[in-house]
Amino acid sequence: MEGAVMRISIPVVLAGIAGLSGAASAQCDTATLEELVFLSGDWNRYEQTGIYGGQSYYVLDADACEVVEMVEGGDGNTLQRALFVDPDTGQWRETYNPDFFYYDLSGEIDANGALVMTGWSDSGEEGSVREDLRARWAPLDDGAFAYVMQVRAPGAGRWDILGAWTYVPRGSDPNGETPAPDAQGPALGSEWFE
């Protein structure tokens, strides 16, 4: 992929991620891992409206059979997400369970090459209700990709947006490798949302 760097297995950064994600320590199916090669690289992230929202990078790690997103910040890099192949189902999965918010997603690559995952979220508070959750990572024609996460309350017909981003390769971003805080980039139109 032009403008992107594929990073493979950074043991110091990834040492504790298997415990967060629940990834299997068994031999990785590299063909499955390579389904998400379009995520690999260094990215400038633009919010749904096209406003610059920071930088991150995705790492494909064959040792843990994970795809990890790290968000770059002033004090260093922090884990954004760890996608892994569930050893029981063979599907992609992402789980998150800090003290204040829980979710569990699983899914596969669709006919358009996008990773589509569905599941649930729960605030973790007493009396909270599980809500439907879905996420999609979709490659775009220009080497970028779109990421959209939506939530739906029980019985509701409408999906609300939790996050929607366009990831542009740093090396080919028209705004440069490090855009200004108010830089305008690609926006995600209504076709991305129901």
C-alpha positions in Angstrom: 0.0 0.0 0.0 1.5 3.3 -1.1 2.4 5.6 1.8 1.9 3.0 4.5 4.4 0.9 6.4 3.6 -2.7 7.5 4.9 -3.2 11.0 5.2 -6.8 12.2 5.3 -7.8 15.8 6.6 -5.2 18.2 7.1 -7.4 21.4 7.5 -4.5 23.9 4.3 -2.7 22.8 2.3 -5.9 22.4 3.4 -7.8 25.4 0.2 -7.2 27.4 -2.3 -7.1 24.6 -3.2 -10.8 24.5 -4.6 -10.5 27.9 -6.7 -7.5 26.9 -8.1 -9.1 23.8 -8.3 -12.7 24.7 -6.3 -13.7 21.6 -5.1 -17.3 21.2 -1.5 -18.2 21.5 -1.9 -21.0 18.9 -0.2 -20.7 15.5 -1.7 -17.9 13.5 -3.6 -18.5 10.2 -1.6 -15.9 8.2 -4.1 -16.0 5.3 -6.8 -14.8 7.7 -4.5 -12.2 9.2 -3.7 -10.9 5.7 -7.4 -10.2 5.1 -6.8 -7.0 7.1 -3.5 -5.9 5.4 -5.4 -2.9 4.2 -5.4 -1.6 7.8 -1.6 -1.9 8.2 0.3 1.3 8.2 0.6 4.9 9.5 -2.5 7.0 9.3 -3.9 10.5 9.7 -7.4 10.2 11.1 -10.3 12.5 10.0 -13.6 12.7 11.9 -16.9 12.1 10.2 -17.1 15.8 9.3 -13.6 15.8 7.8 -11.8 17.6 10.6 -8.3 16.3 11.4 -8.4 14.1 14.5 -4.9 12.8 15.1 -2.6 10.0 14.0 -2.5 6.3 14.6 -0.9 3.1 13.2 -2.1 -0.4 12.7 0.3 -3.4 13.3 -0.3 -6.9 12.0 1.2 -9.2 14.6 1.5 -12.8 13.4 2.9 -14.0 16.7 -0.4 -13.2 18.5 -2.6 -13.4 15.4 -3.8 -9.8 16.1 -4.2 -6.5 14.3 -3.5 -3.7 16.8 -4.3 0.0 16.5 -2.1 2.4 18.5 -3.0 6.0 18.8 -0.1 8.4 18.9 -0.1 11.1 21.6 2.1 13.5 23.4 3.1 11.1 26.2 3.6 8.1 23.9 1.4 5.7 22.1 -1.7 4.1 23.6 -3.7 1.0 22.6 -6.9 1.9 20.7 -8.0 -1.6 19.8 -6.8 -5.2 19.3 -8.6 -7.3 16.7 -8.0 -11.0 16.9 -9.1 -14.3 15.4 -11.3 -16.2 17.9 -9.9 -19.7 18.2 -13.4 -21.2 18.8 -15.2 -19.6 15.8 -12.4 -18.6 13.4 -14.1 -15.1 13.2 -12.5 -11.7 13.8 -13.3 -10.5 17.3 -12.8 -7.4 19.5 -13.6 -7.1 23.1 -13.2 -4.2 25.5 -13.9 -4.2 29.2 -12.5 -1.3 31.2 -14.1 -0.2 34.4 -16.8 2.0 32.7 -17.7 0.4 29.3 -17.9 -3.1 27.9 -18.4 -4.5 24.4 -17.9 -7.7 22.4 -17.9 -7.7 18.6 -17.3 -10.5 16.1 -17.6 -10.9 12.3 -16.0 -11.5 9.0 -14.8 -10.0 5.8 -17.8 -9.2 3.5 -18.0 -9.4 -0.3 -16.6 -5.9 -0.7 -13.5 -6.6 1.4 -14.7 -4.8 4.5 -14.5 -6.2 8.0 -18.0 -6.1 9.4 -18.5 -7.0 13.1 -21.7 -7.1 15.3 -22.2 -7.6 19.0 -23.2 -5.7 22.1 -22.2 -3.0 24.4 -23.0 -2.3 28.1 -22.0 0.6 30.3 -21.3 -1.8 33.2 -23.3 0.3 35.6 -25.9 -1.3 37.8 -29.2 -1.6 35.9 -27.6 -0.9 32.6 -29.1 -2.5 29.4 -27.1 -4.2 26.7 -27.3 -2.4 23.3 -26.7 -3.7 19.8 -23.3 -2.6 18.5 -21.7 -2.8 15.0 -18.5 -1.8 13.5 -17.1 -1.7 9.9 -13.6 -1.2 8.5 -14.0 -0.6 4.8 -11.1 -0.1 2.3 -11.5 2.9 0.0 -10.2 3.3 -3.6 -7.4 5.7 -2.7 -5.6 3.5 -0.2 -7.5 5.0 2.7 -10.2 3.2 4.8 -13.3 4.2 6.7 -14.1 3.0 10.2 -17.7 3.4 11.5 -19.0 2.2 14.9 -22.7 2.5 15.7 -25.0 1.6 18.6 -28.7 0.8 18.8 -30.8 0.8 22.0 -33.1 -2.3 22.6 -36.2 -2.0 20.5 -35.0 1.1 18.6 -34.9 1.2 14.8 -32.3 3.8 14.5 -28.5 3.3 14.8 -26.6 6.1 16.6 -23.0 6.9 15.7 -20.3 6.2 18.3 -17.4 7.0 16.0 -16.8 7.6 12.3 -13.4 8.2 10.8 -11.5 8.2 7.5 -8.0 7.0 7.8 -5.6 8.5 5.2 -2.1 7.2 4.6 0.3 9.8 6.1 2.6 9.6 3.1 -0.1 10.5 0.6 -2.3 12.8 2.6 -2.8 16.1 0.7 -2.6 17.9 4.1 0.9 16.5 4.7 2.3 13.9 7.1 1.3 16.0 10.1 -1.8 18.1 9.3 -2.7 21.3 11.1 -5.2 20.8 14.0 -8.0 22.5 11.9 -7.1 20.7 8.6 -10.0 19.6 6.5 -9.9 16.1 5.0 -12.3 13.6 3.7 -15.8 13.4 5.3 -18.1 10.4 5.5 -21.4 11.0 3.9 -24.9 9.7 4.7 -24.3 6.5 2.7 -22.2 5.3 5.6 -25.1 5.4 8.0 -28.6 4.0 8.2 
